[in-house]
């Protein structure tokens, strides 16, 4: 594919497009082609969804992703503020409709980011993985390698022990 004389690479084999931006922080996260500053190669646009966008990590992630030239944020999930816009919740330059997890159009994205409280991310991760998506979890649900260590630290059972351990 060519865009105004710039080579656009849509194959996932080119790790130089992804180094420095995404780490392998969730099971089977494969190379996601993105623009890498300083490179003449441009890669295909990646479409993402965000869960937990009204929390600090989710809001900051949205701010960073909105500035990235190869990322399109397709939806933002906030269970507590669904039906509002982000600017209604936090007046500022970022604005998009807030929806529930049930309303998230998973078929429209390549990957999802989870910025949810511990205990809440596992269900969203399971659903996204079942839909064939890449999952990048910023929460605590997949920090521990075993269900036993999760229980030791968080004082309750892991909500999706079958997804552990996560290969990084």
ABEGO torsion letter per residue (X at the ends): XBBGGBBBBABAABAAAABGABBBABBGBBBBBBBBBGBABBBBBBBBBBBGAABAAAAAAAAAAAABAABBBABBBBAAABGBBAAAABBEABBBBBBBAAABBAAABABBBBBBBBGAAAAAAAAAAAAGBBBBBABAAAABABAAAAAAAAGBBBABAAAOBBBX
